[in-house]
């Protein structure tokens, strides 16, 4: 099956008429950051894998094309259900240019090693939000038996991975996922310490366990895995995307509307709701539906000693780095002063020059810290989206700004948010897509 291209050109732009509240009911999309490792893990299964609730986003489309180049049979059953079968895996490699388009291409490495004994090790692709080192991935895979081949960009393994004690030098989500995928088919017992425990890591572990893997400690920073000889075919449903939920929460609060987001997991939102509450955004849970009422106070809560509060990201269960950009834009509409501290990526905050051009009062102290003073009446501007999350943050800013804004590089947002213009229009947003 050839790649099913997304129904819009890559040079699209968003045109946004701001100043109108968004509100209504919307279902959370499937988790982008769970979709990529789960689809990559289909390489470990001999037989058919069915995955439900798959978001139709550009990053998924690119990874599917890479899997097809490896010989995986791919078929969409319906809009969000995929069937994959890697029985006919080839000894060819995905095109280097294709693999370089997304960070998730590195997730294909354990499956290729386990099934055919070698794998190219791609340069990191995806968002340019700072250096995104692969040393942790290499160290984990080498500890589990992989070695560098004749070229430094290729890994090899003899027969099978072998169980070992793995200590990750950083709590990397993708490195944890690669170590887990290698360990489930390893010969013997593996312990992974300093493992990431985000919802999407837990989702991958649930997928592998349903396929017959033996994994203990899911949701903690120590995973214990007993390798098995093979994994069986299975059906798996991706969890809701808590990053998208957090994005929609910010949009509703900023524009003054009431939104109901269905099919969420409350435990995945605890820190997001806590941080947003410090910015004056109150929410409530009604079963599996999150409600953001209209009429938010949007008043930043000072620290107990009267000091300027700080919002910073951290590995799970800390505030997700992928929502730092949204929190910063939200703060421009809140009364008070807050320090936004992006500790993980040194280039993520560079999009704030666009917000300053819209009238926001922001001091970029250094690559990791910005002071935001609000509220500010933003005005329309023409801006370029540098990455997925900054692009969504700029859409949020445009939705509450006066006048018509244009967001260039719409494909950046399309990489992580499914049909975001259509879905926001269903909530009353005045946003359209135009070709540059």
Buried (B, 14 or more C-beta within 10 A) or exposed (E): EEBEEBEBEBEBBBBBBBBBBBBEEBBBBBBBBBBBBBBBBBBBBBBBBBBBBBBBBBBBBBBBBBBBBBBBBBEBEEEBBBBBBBEEBEEEBBEEEBBBBBBBBBBBBBBBBBBBBBBBBBEBBBBBBBEBEBEBBBBBBBBBBBEBBEEEEBBBBEEBBBBBEBEBEBBBBBBBBBBBBBBBBBBBBBBBEBBBBBBBBBBBBBBBBEBBBBBEBBBEBEBBBBBBEEBEBBEBBBBBBBBBBBBBBBBBBBBBBBBBBBBBBEEBBEBBBEBBEBBBBBBEEEEEBBBBBEEBEBBBBBEEEEEEBEBBBBBBBEBBBBBBBBBBBBBBBBEBBBBBBBBBBBBBBBBBEBBBEBBBBBEBEEBBBBBBBBBBEBBBBBBBBBBBBBBBBBBBBBBBBBBBBBBBBBBBBBBBBBBBBEBBBEBBBBBEBEEE
